[in-house]
Amino acid sequence: MERRPVTARPDEAGTGTPSTGRPAPPVAATPGAPRTAGRPVAAEERRRIPRTDALLREPRLAAAVERLGAGLVKAAVRQAQQRARGGSVPVELVPEAALGLLPGNAGGLRPVINATGVLLHTNLGRAPLSAAARQAVAEAAGPTDVELDLATGVRARRGRSALAALRAGVPAAGAAHVVNNGAAALVLAATALAGGKEIIVSRGEMVEIGDGFRLPDLLVSTGARLREVGTTNRTVPADYAAAVGPDTGFVLKVHPSNFRITGFTRSAEVADLTGLGVPVVVDIGSGLLAPHPALPGEPDADTQLRAGAALVTASGDKLLGGPQCGLLLGREDLVGALARHPLARALRVDKLTLAALEATLTGPPTPTALALTADPAVLAARAARLADGLAADGLDAEAVNSAATVGGGGAPGVTLPSAALSLPEPYAAALRTGRPPVVGRLEAGRCLLDLRPVPPEDDERLAEAVRAARAAVDGRP
């Protein structure tokens, strides 16, 4: 199962800005500037607090209005003024305080450093996009040829180059289609292939896919009927064969993802089910397109199709390392029927997702791929270097061995040797509410910052975030 990020208590979370509710970072005073005792200021001092309109004309704040919009900047200005009235910000530093309260962008999502040790953390958006994918998204933000053939000037198939890249990544697939997430891929398959019919599935594969969504409920919502076979721990090919009939839409195999059943168990392989006269649909979940040496037990799309699966569904934002989307790969006639189904229009992805997906498939190794194959010795050296530098500054920092996980429902039970920076427990909340936010985990009374999910180029940012958190931990203003 995934580790969850450390949850802040109400008294740790700080004060949010009125318009965003985001945690407000502490305002650093300029060296040498007068400091107040934190008590409300006198009336004559209050009159010196700059007016809102005057502050909005200040060049740096005026530039921020162009970048972020007036609403966010006004909210920061008013909060800075309020802090000055309360005595926690010197009057002459109100502009700097307002600037310090501004978000990095106009959106509500805040970029964080994932130091949890979970590579694909659902609460943190799962797979981080590669630099190539981010550039592709930026370039696709304007008008693009997403459905236009520039050579002929006529309409073209939507996302054709992304689909071609997906097929190239899974040679056994006769065709490919993309929808907006993994659950949607399974819903489209059930609706198009088994609406009003039965889906045969093992009792041991009737899983909950996260956040309270259960596979049986999802499939039944499409109008299909579920025919459960076998038992929780043992389902054999004969169980499927006995259930197949004229009302069978397809046989479904589901990768359990977040859990494993061990001991007295048995399950049917795809190759055992291909002679039943109905399509075999395999939901591999984690989005691994081809076998990976670090994950020998994780099912992949190409292997399942070569074994005889008619259709494979998967997520794009897990082990593939791309944007959130649902992948459908398999027989050309089945994929074509799914793509033409009316529901496909409601589930289609936008041009930004198509751009990010194609760049993920054709570009350099993704951050997920690099984290998965990171050398434990290199991770240990990074942790030692960070700990030595912070300890030299007087911080209680140590380099320790750690164990990371894949997360996102991928490779349950697999641990990846890693290294972490160990800090006192109070650093967890201070780092989580800092700039940039750093999310670690608590273990044995210490805050661990696991380096396997952290790109090496972020090491210095991580160190600076720890140094900045020291003031909050020590209770210094």
Order of alpha helices (4+ residues) and beta strands (2+ residues): alpha-alpha-alpha-alpha-alpha-beta-alpha-beta-beta-alpha-beta-alpha-beta-beta-beta-alpha-beta-alpha-beta-beta-alpha-beta-beta-alpha-alpha-alpha-alpha-alpha-beta-beta-alpha-beta-beta-beta-alpha
